[in-house]
């Protein structure tokens, strides 16, 4: 790690180098907070869109489902099934469809989908870089 840029730091004292390292680390932490804020804002928007999809699906599904349920139940009655059995089978089918829509929405709200993964990865990289910087300072490479 000894290049021409490093030669200019050989005359600097350890307190100056540590001060620079702390300043760079503070700037790095500030950048990490900005990245985290941006990524969390994006994840909040993603969660809002998922909730909106759940709501829109539920609102649109209700009247359509009522009409379809009546039509299916009427068809089952015409086919010879009793009215109670027709309504029960139709209701169970509707419950399955509703459960699928809700499961899709909940899946989009899962912790993994909303985790600020870019920020976490960057923090890990920066942690390693800071550790290397401290190690280099302790070995006198600056």
Steps between C-alpha positions, in 0.01 A plus 500: 500500500793733452441728200585858427191618689614307805846654500353841581352363825828363636585833661164526676464411863293212633245736662450672163454165328258383767312830471470450125387141551235610751385774263473257211317253721254772608437588136453131424245464780316806370488348153371175648215685669410670172501163322290343776250787488465473122465123508249503787297761313496271198396204717221708659372582152514133412299414811244771418457362149456147638233615745327693223497186285346300785234765550426538128478125461260474791279787380478372143458142607197556723231594243642270236516217746140549611376478143719202418396321817133540416559379145701198615249414770213527249687273261559243773132508596406449133741206492301336780691602815301632791507876561695474831764276343528731199550805718752319718713385206483844341601670825795265546622579149478872571692454824783328313526784247494762777765315697727490194470877447566572866800262502652680201461835673643373828793344316583840351504644851739238639810603691734375228326702230525819706850450644742780402743251349708755306567699816587190700743381232663843480535521878678163498740618226566825684558315825767290328656809341514680835656194663763482225571872543552458873715192441710689244545790742608265777751338262636840397406472132385864485 
